[in-house]
Amino acid sequence: MKMSDIRFGSTDWSSVEPIRYPGETGDALWRTREFSDIRVRLVECSRNYRADRWCSKGHILFVLEGEFVTELEDGRIFTLTAGQSFQVADGEEPHRSWSTGGAKLFIVD
């Protein structure tokens, strides 16, 4: 990831308009900012959220609150809790995720 053409700034995430994305079950509330080619999101997953599709986009994901489970297409499963993160490149290891008790995430992609 190369970051360029981004001036210094700060974000008050409570002032960023949320957009609700339904999952297979539950939903995810995204607050999104775009800086050049980089998308930064604060995401709140509801209880019993399960993504409705596999994703092959690269991310750096940090769990702020709760528990977040990610399954890779090869069957491996990773459970992350507050203070843990994962990273994956574009086009590498398709993944899908869920959260039984809800989770708050900070994601850069």
C-alpha positions in Angstrom: 0.0 0.0 0.0 1.4 3.3 -1.0 -0.1 6.4 0.6 0.2 9.6 -1.4 -1.8 12.8 -1.9 -3.3 12.6 1.6 -3.0 15.8 3.7 -2.9 15.6 7.4 -6.4 15.4 8.9 -8.4 13.9 11.8 -11.7 12.1 11.7 -14.5 12.4 14.2 -16.1 9.0 13.4 -19.3 9.9 15.2 -19.9 12.5 12.6 -19.4 10.1 9.6 -22.8 9.0 8.3 -23.3 5.3 8.8 -24.5 2.9 6.0 -26.1 -0.4 6.9 -25.1 -3.5 5.0 -27.2 -6.6 5.5 -25.3 -9.9 5.9 -26.6 -13.4 5.5 -27.7 -12.9 9.0 -27.5 -9.6 11.0 -25.9 -6.5 9.5 -22.8 -4.4 9.5 -22.9 -0.6 10.0 -20.0 1.1 8.1 -18.7 4.6 8.6 -16.3 5.1 5.7 -13.7 7.7 4.7 -11.8 7.5 1.4 -8.3 9.0 1.1 -6.9 8.8 -2.4 -7.0 5.1 -3.2 -7.3 4.0 0.5 -10.6 3.2 2.2 -10.7 3.5 6.0 -13.8 2.1 7.9 -15.1 1.9 11.3 -17.5 -1.1 11.2 -19.9 -2.3 13.8 -21.2 -5.8 13.3 -24.5 -6.7 15.0 -25.0 -9.8 17.1 -25.2 -12.9 14.9 -23.7 -11.1 11.9 -22.5 -13.4 9.1 -21.1 -12.0 5.8 -23.3 -12.9 2.8 -20.3 -13.6 0.5 -16.6 -14.5 0.2 -14.3 -11.6 -0.1 -11.0 -11.4 -2.0 -10.2 -7.8 -1.3 -7.1 -7.1 0.8 -7.5 -5.6 4.3 -5.7 -4.7 7.4 -8.4 -5.3 10.1 -8.1 -4.5 13.8 -10.7 -5.6 16.4 -11.6 -2.8 18.7 -14.4 -4.6 20.6 -15.9 -8.0 20.7 -15.0 -11.2 18.9 -14.7 -11.6 15.1 -14.3 -14.9 13.3 -12.8 -15.2 9.8 -12.9 -18.4 7.7 -10.5 -18.8 4.8 -11.7 -20.6 1.7 -9.3 -23.5 2.5 -11.2 -24.1 5.7 -8.9 -22.5 8.3 -10.7 -20.4 10.9 -9.2 -17.5 12.9 -10.9 -16.0 16.0 -9.8 -12.5 16.9 -10.7 -10.5 20.0 -10.2 -6.9 21.0 -6.6 -5.9 20.4 -5.9 -8.4 17.6 -5.7 -7.9 13.9 -5.2 -9.7 10.5 -3.9 -8.6 7.2 -4.3 -10.1 3.7 -3.4 -8.9 0.3 -5.7 -8.3 -2.6 -6.5 -11.5 -4.4 -5.0 -13.7 -1.7 -6.9 -16.2 0.4 -10.6 -15.5 0.0 -12.3 -15.1 3.3 -15.7 -14.5 5.0 -16.4 -13.5 8.5 -19.0 -13.6 11.3 -19.6 -12.4 14.9 -21.9 -14.1 17.3 -21.8 -11.4 20.0 -21.1 -8.4 17.8 -17.8 -6.6 17.1 -16.4 -3.2 16.4 -13.6 -3.1 13.8 -11.2 -0.6 12.2 -10.4 -1.6 8.6 -8.0 -0.2 6.1 -8.1 -1.3 2.4 
